[in-house]
Each structure stands twice: as C-alpha cells, then as structure tokens.
Amino acid sequence: MRANPLKVGLVFGLFLALWHAGWAALVATGIAQKLLDFVFWVHFLTPPYRVEPFALARAGILVGVTFGVGLVGGFVGALIWNAFHRARV
C-alpha cells in the first residue's frame, strides 16, 4: 500500500499544529502551569519550568512552525514508506 506524501504531511502537520494550539489555549487560560506542575508531580519530579504569559504572536509562530515540521516529517515519512513498499509488477 502506497501513501500520498502530501496527504500524510498535511495530516501530521495538522495534528501537531492542533496539539500546540491546544497548549497555547492552556497558556492563554492560565491552566498550563497547573498542568505542567501536575505532570512533573506524578513523575516524582520537581518542576524546573515556569510558563510565561501568553503572547498571540508567539502562539502563532509555535503553531506555524509545528505545522511545518509535521508537514515535512509526514512527507518524508511517506516517501520512505513508499520506497519500502514499491508496487509489484
């Protein structure tokens, strides 16, 4: 089965972008620090990080960059998949 590199790239890009948009929403609502503290606490760790105040431009960059990384990663991943799954003649 062959994969369409553009479609796979878009799916990966959208997934990562939506995931990070969710994180940006948590930062904007003030929930992010509590969540981060909880995640470290359940792993028996002391949280070394502090969530900074929300900035719309930075959130846009975060979402855009992660979309690009997912797009390229998915595209390359589909090309590799297709290289190992050549159509049989």
N, C-alpha and C positions, 0 to 999 in steps of 0.2 A: 504494500500500500504506500503510495507516494503522498507527500504532504505539499501543500501550496505554501511556499515560503512567505509570501506577502500576508496571507491569511493567518498563518501561525504567528508571524511577527506582530500583526495587529492584535491578536488575542493576548499574547504575552505583554505587549505594550499597554493595552487597556487594563489588564489585570493589575500590573504594577502601578499604573497611574491611579486607578481607583483605590488600591490599597493605601497609597501615600496620600491621596486626597482625604481618605478616612482619618489618617494620622493627623493631617493638617486640621481637620474638623475637631478632633480631640484637643489639639493645642488651642484652637480658637475658643472652644467652650470651657477650657480650664481643667479638663478631665485628664489630660495627657500625663501630668506629673504624678497624679494619684495612681494611674495605671502602671506607669514605669516603676514607681516605688513598690507596688504590689508584686509585679513580675520579679523584681530583684528579691523581695522578701521571701516569696515562695521558693526561690532557688538558694536560700540561705546566704544571700549576698547583701552587702551594704551598697545602696545606690550611689555611684560616683557622679552621676549626671544630673544636671538641672535643666529643665525645659525653659527656653527663653520665651518672651512674649510673642504672640502671633504677629506675623507680617505678611500681608497678602502677596506682595511681590515675591518674597522668598518661597511662599507656598506654591506660587505659580511655577517658579523655577524648579522646585522639588518635583512637582507633578510632571512638568515637561521633560526634565532630564530622565526621570524614571521611565516615562513612556518611551523615550528614545532608546534607552538601554534595553528595555523589553522588546522593542521593535527589532533592533539589530540582533539581539540574542536569539529571539524566536526565528528570525530569518536565517541566521547562520545555523541554528539547530535544525531547521527543516532541510537546509541544503545538506548537512551532514547525514541526516536521516535518509534523504533521497539517495545519497552516494552509497549507502549501505543496503538500500532496498531498490536496486535497479530493476526495471521492468524486464520480465523474462520474455524472450522472443520465441 
